[in-house]
Amino acid sequence: MPNMSQTKVPIPEQDPKVRAHNFEEVTLGYTKEMAMEEATRCLNCKNMPCVSGCPVGVRIPEFIKKITEGEFEQAYEIIHSTNGLPAVCGRVCPQERQCESKCVRGKKGEPVGIGRLERFTADTHMQLDNTVIRKPIPNGHKVAIVGGGPSGLTCAGDLAQLGYEVTVFESLHVAGGVLMYGIPEFRLPKTIVQKEVDNLKKMGVNIMTNMVIGKVLSIDELMNDGYEAVFVGSGAGLPRFMGIEGEDYVGVCSANEYLTRINLMKGYKEGYDTPVLQSKAVAVVGGGNVAMDSARSALRMGAEHVYIVYRRSEAEMPARKEEVHHAKEEGVEFLNLNNPVKLLADENERVRAVVLQKMELGEPDASGRRSPVPVEGSEYELPVDTVIMAIGTSPNPLLRATTEGLEANNRGCLIVNENMMTTKEGVYAGGDAVTGAATVILAMGAGKSAAKSIHEYIQGK
């Protein structure tokens, strides 16, 4: 009989007062007993609505049933047949908007904890560490992948399994993309990402770091070097700023720069001389997951006061509810319905305050969210010594500027057809480079789709 509890089995977490001062993982994961109990909440629906909400088509009821039977390795094999990064997805996917939003149990209570069960299964598999990875038989064809983030790694893995000689060209000194430089250690330990990258290498994928395509080599040079197709999964790493007075002061930076310095330059580890601003009071502008990551990281870096400044109400925040909840528990202060209009500096050109204007919600905009409207005469100063802009990113224009025939839309995103080929023959693209900043799992779904199209393209030539 299914477990008809209307609530998920709680997942153990670090105490908020403790975790706000360390970079260890916040949620500790299910035990075997917890996972099996939560798995029994699944009704094993015949039409499997949850699967329709998964961008990579994980066979969710099947792997959950294996958990109820204690067959954890079989559960992992089911997940891994469509999802190459289950330990990552179990931690950072917005399941509440995807698979769990379709769960029948969610109609009269909480949905099944699909993400928690996926994480448990992947972690249990990693602890065994007995995977034997065999190199597929080569098929004699070469494909280049530009970008070692979620979409690029997924595309590389799927093509390698089909026998392609795959080379990933990564601009930074480690592969993983946003999984390595963007998501903090307390949400996604880097050892987990590195293990997934190492597994790809064992499969035969060649990963070349410090390779900025468009500078070191061009896409045309790759294609002239024998690569029959190129997949562009370069992400959307170009930060946006507001264009207000004072954004060039010392102490103002993008969330991308701030998180990259902490993640890749090991600012979260004692003993590393990482150039990160030492801050007492930090204002993080934005309401998405990146804003939450920046604010929570600032607390852990020693800031006494950290503010989220967001021009809409909490109900309109795009960040995951879990991330907002964790940030509040840890002591982040939320200044909703506030918008920066100006930054002020001290005699050393270091920011000393942000001038905020109060807002109220008006009519819905094109996205369906109610547009913020300024309240006249409501400006006030918030004393801070650091301002982190987390208001979005866009694709870097370098690739299209150095590649003839590669076209983009007015947002700088590459244009692709239904098969994910760009406007340049043999060049495919997916993930944030095409959609703009989105989720890890959507980028992975794009990488899978592109791998299928590339295979059909090369085999059909």
NUSELO-6191 format. One record per residue (C-alpha): residue in one letter; residue number from 1; y, z, x. Coordinates in steps of 0.2 Angstrom, whole numbers, padded with zeros to 4 digits. Each point is the difference from the previous one (the first is absolute). Layout:
REM NUSELO-6191
a, NUM, Y, Z, X
...
This chain:
REM NUSELO-6191
m, 1, 0000, 0000, 0000
p, 2, 0018, -0004, 0006
n, 3, 0011, 0014, 0005
m, 4, 0013, 0000, -0014
s, 5, 0013, 0010, 0009
q, 6, 0017, -0007, -0004
t, 7, 0007, 0004, 0018
k, 8, -0005, -0006, 0017
v, 9, -0009, 0012, 0012
p, 10, 0015, 0007, 0010
i, 11, 0001, -0006, 0018
p, 12, 0003, 0013, 0014
e, 13, 0017, -0001, 0008
q, 14, 0010, 0009, 0014
d, 15, 0012, 0014, -0006
p, 16, 0017, -0008, -0002
k, 17, 0009, 0013, 0011
v, 18, -0013, -0004, 0014
r, 19, -0001, -0019, -0001
a, 20, 0019, -0002, -0001
h, 21, 0000, 0004, 0019
n, 22, -0015, -0010, 0006
f, 23, -0006, -0018, 0000
e, 24, -0018, 0004, -0005
e, 25, -0007, -0008, -0016
v, 26, 0007, 0007, -0016
t, 27, -0015, -0003, -0011
l, 28, -0017, 0006, 0008
g, 29, -0012, -0010, -0011
y, 30, -0014, 0004, -0011
t, 31, -0016, 0009, 0005
k, 32, -0017, -0008, -0004
e, 33, -0001, 0012, -0015
m, 34, 0017, -0004, -0006
a, 35, -0002, -0019, 0001
m, 36, -0017, 0001, -0009
e, 37, 0008, 0010, -0014
e, 38, 0015, -0012, -0002
a, 39, -0011, -0015, 0001
t, 40, -0009, 0006, -0016
r, 41, 0016, -0002, -0010
c, 42, -0003, -0019, 0002
l, 43, -0006, -0007, -0017
n, 44, -0007, -0015, 0010
c, 45, 0008, -0012, -0013
k, 46, -0009, -0017, -0002
n, 47, 0016, -0010, 0000
m, 48, 0007, 0010, 0015
p, 49, 0018, -0001, -0004
c, 50, 0004, 0010, 0016
v, 51, -0006, -0015, 0011
s, 52, 0014, -0011, -0008
g, 53, 0013, 0011, 0007
c, 54, -0006, -0001, 0018
p, 55, 0008, -0014, 0010
v, 56, -0016, -0002, 0011
g, 57, -0013, 0002, -0014
v, 58, -0009, 0015, 0006
r, 59, -0015, 0003, -0011
i, 60, 0006, 0017, -0005
p, 61, -0013, 0006, -0013
e, 62, -0014, -0005, 0012
f, 63, 0006, 0010, 0015
i, 64, 0004, 0015, -0011
k, 65, -0018, 0000, -0008
k, 66, -0007, 0000, 0018
i, 67, 0011, 0016, 0004
t, 68, -0008, 0009, -0015
e, 69, -0017, -0004, 0007
g, 70, 0005, 0006, 0017
e, 71, -0002, -0017, 0008
f, 72, 0016, 0000, 0009
e, 73, -0004, -0014, 0013
q, 74, -0005, -0012, -0014
a, 75, 0017, 0005, -0009
y, 76, 0009, -0005, 0016
e, 77, -0009, -0016, 0002
i, 78, 0005, -0005, -0018
i, 79, 0018, 0004, 0004
h, 80, 0000, -0008, 0017
s, 81, -0007, -0017, -0007
t, 82, 0017, -0004, -0008
n, 83, 0012, 0013, 0009
g, 84, 0001, 0000, 0019
l, 85, 0011, 0015, 0001
p, 86, -0007, 0013, -0013
a, 87, 0006, 0016, 0010
v, 88, 0017, -0007, 0000
c, 89, 0001, -0005, -0018
g, 90, -0008, 0016, -0006
r, 91, 0016, 0009, 0008
v, 92, 0015, -0012, -0003
c, 93, -0004, -0011, -0015
p, 94, 0010, 0003, -0016
q, 95, -0016, 0002, -0010
e, 96, 0010, 0008, -0015
r, 97, 0008, -0018, -0002
q, 98, -0016, -0010, 0003
c, 99, -0018, 0005, -0002
e, 100, 0003, 0017, -0007
s, 101, 0012, -0007, -0013
k, 102, -0014, -0010, -0008
c, 103, -0012, 0015, 0000
v, 104, -0006, 0004, -0018
r, 105, 0000, 0019, 0004
g, 106, 0019, -0001, 0002
k, 107, 0002, -0003, -0018
k, 108, -0004, 0018, -0005
g, 109, 0003, 0009, 0017
e, 110, 0001, -0004, 0018
p, 111, -0009, -0016, 0007
v, 112, -0015, 0001, 0012
g, 113, 0006, 0004, 0017
i, 114, -0005, -0017, 0007
g, 115, 0011, 0001, 0015
r, 116, -0006, 0017, 0005
l, 117, -0018, -0006, -0002
e, 118, 0003, -0015, 0011
r, 119, 0008, 0010, 0013
f, 120, -0015, 0013, 0000
t, 121, -0012, -0015, 0001
a, 122, 0009, -0008, 0015
d, 123, 0002, 0017, 0009
t, 124, -0018, 0004, -0002
h, 125, -0005, -0016, 0007
m, 126, 0012, 0002, 0015
q, 127, -0007, 0017, 0004
l, 128, -0018, -0008, 0001
d, 129, 0007, -0012, 0012
n, 130, -0016, -0010, 0000
t, 131, 0006, -0017, -0005
v, 132, -0008, -0015, 0009
i, 133, 0013, -0014, 0000
r, 134, -0008, -0017, 0004
k, 135, 0010, -0015, 0005
p, 136, -0002, -0014, -0012
i, 137, -0007, -0017, 0006
p, 138, 0015, -0011, 0006
n, 139, 0005, -0015, -0011
g, 140, 0010, -0009, 0013
h, 141, 0017, 0002, -0008
k, 142, 0015, 0010, 0005
v, 143, 0013, 0008, -0011
a, 144, 0016, 0010, 0006
i, 145, 0007, 0015, -0009
v, 146, 0018, 0004, 0002
g, 147, 0002, 0019, -0003
g, 148, -0012, 0014, 0002
g, 149, 0004, 0009, -0016
p, 150, -0010, 0003, -0016
s, 151, 0000, -0019, -0006
g, 152, -0003, -0007, 0018
l, 153, -0014, 0012, 0004
t, 154, -0008, -0003, -0017
c, 155, 0001, -0019, 0002
a, 156, -0007, 0002, 0018
g, 157, -0015, 0010, -0005
d, 158, -0005, -0012, -0015
l, 159, 0002, -0015, 0011
a, 160, -0010, 0008, 0015
q, 161, -0014, 0004, -0012
l, 162, -0001, -0019, -0004
g, 163, -0002, -0004, 0019
y, 164, 0018, -0005, 0004
e, 165, 0007, 0004, 0017
v, 166, 0015, 0010, -0005
t, 167, 0015, 0006, 0010
v, 168, 0013, 0012, -0007
f, 169, 0017, -0001, 0009
e, 170, 0009, 0017, -0003
s, 171, 0018, 0002, 0005
l, 172, -0001, 0019, 0004
h, 173, -0010, 0009, 0013
v, 174, -0014, 0005, -0013
a, 175, -0008, -0009, -0014
g, 176, 0001, 0007, -0018
g, 177, 0018, -0004, -0006
v, 178, 0007, 0012, -0012
l, 179, -0016, 0010, 0000
m, 180, 0005, 0005, 0018
y, 181, 0019, -0001, 0001
g, 182, 0005, 0004, -0018
i, 183, -0011, 0013, -0008
p, 184, 0001, 0017, 0007
e, 185, -0015, 0009, 0008
f, 186, 0000, 0013, -0013
r, 187, -0004, -0013, -0013
l, 188, -0011, -0012, 0010
p, 189, -0007, 0006, 0017
k, 190, 0001, -0014, 0014
t, 191, -0018, 0003, 0006
i, 192, -0006, -0006, -0017
v, 193, 0010, -0017, 0001
q, 194, -0005, -0002, 0019
k, 195, -0018, 0002, -0005
e, 196, 0002, -0014, -0013
v, 197, 0008, -0011, 0013
d, 198, -0014, 0004, 0013
n, 199, -0013, -0005, -0013
l, 200, 0009, -0017, -0001
k, 201, -0001, -0002, 0019
k, 202, -0018, 0003, 0000
m, 203, -0002, -0013, -0013
g, 204, 0008, -0012, 0012
v, 205, 0018, -0001, -0005
n, 206, 0011, -0002, 0015
i, 207, 0016, 0011, -0002
m, 208, 0015, -0005, 0011
t, 209, 0014, 0013, 0000
n, 210, 0019, -0002, 0006
m, 211, -0001, -0018, -0007
v, 212, 0016, -0004, -0010
i, 213, -0004, -0017, -0008
g, 214, 0016, -0009, 0000
k, 215, 0005, 0006, 0017
v, 216, -0016, 0001, 0011
l, 217, -0008, -0015, -0009
s, 218, 0004, -0010, -0015
i, 219, -0011, -0004, -0015
d, 220, 0000, -0018, 0006
e, 221, -0006, 0005, 0017
l, 222, -0014, 0010, -0008
m, 223, -0006, -0015, -0010
n, 224, 0001, -0012, 0015
d, 225, -0011, 0013, 0009
g, 226, -0015, -0004, -0011
y, 227, 0003, 0012, -0015
e, 228, -0004, -0009, -0015
a, 229, 0009, 0011, -0012
v, 230, 0013, 0014, 0002
f, 231, 0002, 0015, -0012
v, 232, 0017, 0009, 0000
g, 233, -0001, 0018, -0004
s, 234, 0015, 0006, 0009
g, 235, 0006, 0012, -0014
a, 236, 0018, 0004, -0005
g, 237, 0007, 0011, 0015
l, 238, 0018, -0005, -0001
p, 239, 0009, 0015, -0006
r, 240, 0015, -0001, -0013
f, 241, 0016, 0010, 0001
m, 242, 0013, 0004, -0014
g, 243, 0015, -0008, 0009
i, 244, 0010, 0015, -0003
e, 245, 0013, 0007, 0012
g, 246, -0007, 0010, 0015
e, 247, -0018, -0007, 0001
d, 248, 0003, -0003, 0018
y, 249, 0003, 0018, 0004
v, 250, -0012, 0010, 0012
g, 251, -0013, 0008, -0011
v, 252, -0002, -0014, -0012
c, 253, -0017, -0010, 0000
s, 254, -0012, -0009, -0010
a, 255, -0016, 0008, -0006
n, 256, -0009, -0013, 0009
e, 257, 0007, 0005, 0017
y, 258, -0001, 0019, -0004
l, 259, -0019, -0001, -0005
t, 260, -0004, -0012, 0014
r, 261, 0007, 0012, 0013
i, 262, -0010, 0014, -0007
n, 263, -0016, -0010, -0003
l, 264, -0002, -0012, 0015
m, 265, 0010, 0010, 0012
k, 266, -0009, 0016, -0004
g, 267, 0015, 0010, -0006
y, 268, -0012, 0011, -0010
k, 269, -0009, 0006, 0016
e, 270, 0006, 0014, 0011
g, 271, 0003, -0005, 0018
y, 272, 0006, -0018, -0004
d, 273, 0018, -0004, 0005
t, 274, 0003, -0011, -0016
p, 275, 0018, -0005, -0003
v, 276, 0002, 0007, -0018
l, 277, 0016, 0007, -0006
q, 278, -0001, 0019, -0001
s, 279, 0007, 0004, -0017
k, 280, 0005, 0015, -0010
a, 281, 0005, -0009, -0016
v, 282, -0007, -0017, -0005
a, 283, 0004, -0011, -0015
v, 284, -0013, -0013, -0004
v, 285, 0006, -0014, -0011
g, 286, -0013, -0007, -0012
g, 287, -0013, 0005, -0012
g, 288, -0016, -0009, 0005
n, 289, -0015, 0005, 0011
v, 290, 0009, -0004, 0016
a, 291, 0014, 0012, -0005
m, 292, -0012, 0014, -0004
d, 293, -0009, -0004, 0017
s, 294, 0016, 0001, 0009
a, 295, 0006, 0016, -0008
r, 296, -0016, 0009, 0002
s, 297, -0001, -0006, 0019
a, 298, 0018, 0007, 0002
l, 299, -0005, 0017, -0006
r, 300, -0015, 0000, 0013
m, 301, 0012, -0005, 0014
g, 302, 0010, 0016, -0003
a, 303, 0014, -0004, -0012
e, 304, 0006, 0015, -0010
h, 305, 0006, -0010, -0015
v, 306, -0007, -0017, -0006
y, 307, 0007, -0009, -0015
i, 308, -0006, -0015, -0010
v, 309, 0015, -0009, -0006
y, 310, -0005, -0012, -0014
r, 311, 0012, -0009, -0012
r, 312, -0012, 0001, -0015
s, 313, -0009, 0014, -0008
e, 314, -0017, 0006, 0005
a, 315, -0008, -0009, -0014
e, 316, 0005, -0017, 0008
m, 317, -0006, 0005, 0017
p, 318, -0012, -0013, 0007
a, 319, -0009, 0013, 0011
r, 320, -0017, 0006, -0005
k, 321, 0001, 0016, -0010
e, 322, -0012, 0009, 0012
e, 323, 0012, -0004, 0015
v, 324, 0015, 0007, -0010
h, 325, -0010, 0015, -0005
h, 326, -0005, 0003, 0018
a, 327, 0018, -0002, 0006
k, 328, 0007, 0013, -0012
e, 329, -0014, 0012, 0004
e, 330, 0005, -0001, 0019
g, 331, 0019, 0003, -0003
v, 332, 0008, -0017, -0002
e, 333, 0015, 0001, -0011
f, 334, 0003, -0014, -0013
l, 335, 0017, -0007, -0003
n, 336, -0004, -0012, -0014
l, 337, 0014, -0010, -0009
n, 338, 0010, 0000, 0016
n, 339, 0005, -0015, 0011
p, 340, 0008, -0001, 0017
v, 341, 0017, -0009, 0001
k, 342, 0006, 0005, 0017
l, 343, -0006, 0009, 0016
l, 344, 0012, 0012, 0010
a, 345, -0002, 0004, 0019
d, 346, 0006, 0013, 0012
e, 347, 0010, -0002, 0016
n, 348, -0016, -0007, 0009
e, 349, -0003, -0013, -0013
r, 350, -0015, 0009, -0006
v, 351, -0002, 0000, -0019
r, 352, 0006, 0017, -0007
a, 353, -0001, -0003, -0019
v, 354, -0005, -0013, -0013
v, 355, 0012, -0003, -0015
l, 356, -0010, 0000, -0016
q, 357, 0006, -0007, -0017
k, 358, -0009, 0007, -0015
m, 359, -0008, -0013, -0011
e, 360, -0006, -0002, -0018
l, 361, -0013, -0011, -0008
g, 362, 0006, -0015, -0010
e, 363, -0010, -0015, -0006
p, 364, -0016, -0006, 0007
d, 365, 0001, -0013, 0014
a, 366, -0011, -0015, 0003
s, 367, -0014, 0011, 0007
g, 368, 0000, 0010, -0017
r, 369, 0007, 0016, 0009
r, 370, 0017, 0006, -0007
s, 371, 0014, -0005, 0011
p, 372, 0010, 0014, 0009
v, 373, 0019, 0001, -0005
p, 374, 0012, 0009, 0011
v, 375, 0009, 0015, -0007
e, 376, 0018, -0001, 0004
g, 377, 0008, 0014, 0010
s, 378, -0016, 0008, 0004
e, 379, -0001, -0003, 0019
y, 380, -0004, 0015, 0011
e, 381, -0005, 0003, 0018
l, 382, -0018, 0005, 0005
p, 383, 0000, 0007, 0018
v, 384, -0014, -0009, 0010
d, 385, -0003, -0005, 0018
t, 386, -0012, -0014, -0003
v, 387, -0002, -0013, -0013
i, 388, -0016, -0010, -0002
m, 389, 0001, -0016, -0011
a, 390, -0016, -0003, -0009
i, 391, 0006, -0013, -0013
g, 392, -0012, -0014, 0004
t, 393, -0005, -0014, 0012
s, 394, -0001, -0019, 0001
p, 395, -0010, -0012, 0011
n, 396, 0006, -0003, 0017
p, 397, 0008, -0018, 0001
l, 398, -0007, -0003, 0017
l, 399, -0015, -0010, -0005
r, 400, 0008, -0012, -0012
a, 401, 0014, -0002, 0012
t, 402, -0012, -0006, 0014
t, 403, -0012, -0010, -0011
e, 404, 0005, -0017, -0007
g, 405, -0006, -0002, -0018
l, 406, -0002, 0018, -0004
e, 407, 0011, 0004, -0015
a, 408, 0005, 0016, -0008
n, 409, 0008, 0005, -0017
n, 410, 0017, 0008, -0001
r, 411, -0007, 0017, 0004
g, 412, -0007, -0006, 0016
c, 413, -0018, 0000, -0006
l, 414, -0012, -0014, 0005
i, 415, -0004, -0012, -0014
v, 416, -0018, -0003, -0003
n, 417, -0010, -0010, -0012
e, 418, -0015, 0006, -0011
n, 419, -0011, -0001, 0015
m, 420, 0012, 0010, 0010
m, 421, 0004, -0015, 0012
t, 422, 0018, 0000, 0005
t, 423, 0011, -0016, 0000
k, 424, -0007, -0003, 0017
e, 425, -0017, -0008, 0001
g, 426, -0014, 0011, 0006
v, 427, 0011, 0016, 0000
y, 428, -0004, 0013, -0013
a, 429, 0010, 0016, -0004
g, 430, -0003, 0016, -0010
g, 431, 0005, 0018, -0002
d, 432, 0018, 0006, 0002
a, 433, 0005, -0016, 0009
v, 434, -0002, -0008, -0017
t, 435, 0003, 0013, -0013
g, 436, 0013, 0011, 0009
a, 437, -0005, 0019, 0003
a, 438, -0015, 0005, -0011
t, 439, -0015, 0010, 0002
v, 440, -0014, 0000, 0013
i, 441, -0014, -0005, -0012
l, 442, 0010, -0015, -0007
a, 443, 0003, -0006, 0018
m, 444, -0019, 0002, 0002
g, 445, -0004, -0009, -0016
a, 446, 0012, -0014, 0007
g, 447, -0010, 0000, 0017
k, 448, -0016, -0002, -0009
s, 449, 0006, -0015, -0011
a, 450, 0007, -0008, 0015
a, 451, -0016, 0001, 0010
k, 452, -0009, -0008, -0015
s, 453, 0013, -0014, -0001
i, 454, 0000, -0003, 0019
h, 455, -0019, -0001, 0000
e, 456, 0000, -0013, -0013
y, 457, 0014, -0010, 0008
i, 458, -0009, -0001, 0017
q, 459, -0017, -0003, -0007
g, 460, 0008, -0014, -0011
k, 461, 0009, -0009, 0014
